[in-house]
Structures are given as structure tokens and as C-alpha cells.
Amino acid sequence: MAEVRQALASATAALGDRLEAELLLVHALGKPRSWLIAHADDELDSAHAAAFDALVKRRAGGEPVAYITGRRGFWSLDLEVTPATLIPRPETELLVELALDRLPATGATRVADLGTGSGAIALAIARESRAAHVMATDASAEALVVAQRNAAAQRIANVTFAQGDWLSPLRGQTFDVIVSNPPYIEADDPHLGQGDLRFEPMSALASGADGLDDIRRIVTDARTHVKPGGWLLIEHGWNQGATVRALLEQGGYHDVFTAQDLEQRDRVTGARWR
């Protein structure tokens, strides 16, 4: 039998990533990561060692850690994720920050999250702003089941889910803020066949020849759903900021801006409806 530290060292060498090795080990053991600090010299029994080895082999084969463990942290949330949902990423937290900054200071607030996936954005906003009611849509019934389980697990009640493409389930409704992290990768981008992207739902990643088909639709359709003076905020690729700003300006929006992520790349573009 191997000690915990030896098993971690071997897995880290195989994966090239200590954090991933730790996440897989604690998943195999059913323990929190903090457990590793005090138990580095413990010995793994054969069953746990075999389970850990199987997880490491899956990751070495390219399967995302989030899908192997079924969990991913986002904002202050520990979320369930499945292959039916996009894996939440840290850079998307910028979209949450920008939305929270633009919520009205008083009164009832309505927010829409389009293409919610695991519910990450909607649930983060709903947790931080209990006065807001968040409507979250997704075309995928499987994704919505995951999002609803996450809402129940986090005990977040001020969010409602509806199945449908983008704004189609929200006919007749208006919102103070509309947010979306839609597909924005070009359909023929070679990165879609590499790394974690190989395992994620293609419908949540790619959007037409230039990656902007869904963003065009959202920009157009949101005009009848944003309250006067309300905001539309869209996450996009690092090289799409100028194009998305132009789409918003051409669509009649104003106060158009682009915010950069921690790596100083264009990440979210937003605008106010007239």
C-alpha cells in the first residue's frame, strides 16, 4: 500500500498538475481537500488506491476533472456539473460582477440569464442580490435539471427556470439586466477538438462561421425585453470585443463598453437600452 503523499506525487507526475491530483484523490476518498494536510502519511487501502488510479487514468485520457468529480466551484458556490452543461470558468465571474454593479439600488429587480447551463451565473446573482428575481433559460432540458438541483442544493429560491432558446420562453417579460455567456467559438476552430472542449456540449461552445450567430440573435431579441435604461451584458471571445460593440451600437443600444478579464483580454461587452 502507498502513502497519501506517494500516491499524490505519482499522480502529479502523470498529470503535470498537483491541484488536479488532489481533487481526484479527495473525490476517491470522499474527503475534503483540507483532509490531505493532516493525513499525508496515511496509507491508502487497495480499494481507494484502485479507485484513485482509475480516476487519474480518465484525466490522463483528457476527460475534464469537473466531469469526473461532478463538481466545480464558481463564485461562492459548489456546483454540480455534468456533460450536459458547460463547465463554469473563473473568467465568467466578471459577468456576475458587472451585473451586480448594474442592479437598481432599490425596488424589485428582474434579471434574465440566457443559456444558464449549470445555473452558475443565475445562482451567483440570485445569492448576492436576494431582492432580485432571476429568470434562467436554457434550450437543454438536461441542463435545466442540473441547474434546478443546484438551486435546491444551495437553497436559493429567488430564481426560476424555463426551457427554450435564449429569450423565447420569456415572451412579454422585461428585465433590468439581461446576461448571457453564449456560444462564441467559430465552428471550425481547431481548439474544439482539443483539451476539455472535446468533452463539453458543442451547442454551448460553437456558434456559426464567425462564432457570433447566437450573440447577433441575443442583441436583436433583447431589445424587446430590456427595460428602458436597463443593461444587456454578454461574455465573448478575447478577439470579439470590437465586433460585439458594433453590433450593440447598430442595434440602437448606448453606453457601450467592454470589460477585460484578469489577463487583460476583452471578455464582457455590455450596453444600456435607450
Salt bridges, closest charged atoms under 4 A:
GLU20 OE1 - ARG59 NE 2.98
GLU22 OE2 - ARG18 NE 2.93
GLU22 OE1 - ARG33 NH2 2.79
ASP41 OD1 - ARG5 NH2 2.81
ASP42 OD2 - HIS39 ND1 2.74
ASP45 OD2 - HIS48 ND1 3.08
ASP53 OD2 - LYS57 NZ 3.28
GLU63 OE2 - ARG58 NH2 2.71
ASP78 OD2 - ARG71 NH2 3.29
GLU80 OE2 - ARG149 NH2 2.58
ASP165 OD2 - ARG217 NH1 2.41
ASP176 OD2 - LYS227 NZ 3.44
ASP189 OD1 - HIS191 ND1 2.66
ASP196 OD1 - ARG59 NH1 3.01
GLU200 OE2 - ARG89 NH2 2.43
ASP210 OD2 - ARG216 NH2 2.38
ASP213 OD1 - ARG216 NH1 3.25
ASP221 OD2 - ARG217 NE 3.39
GLU235 OE2 - ARG267 NH1 3.85
ASP255 OD2 - HIS254 ND1 3.39
ASP255 OD2 - ARG272 NE 3.15
ASP261 OD2 - ARG265 NE 3.38
ASP261 OD2 - ARG267 NE 3.24
GLU263 OE1 - ARG265 NH2 3.23
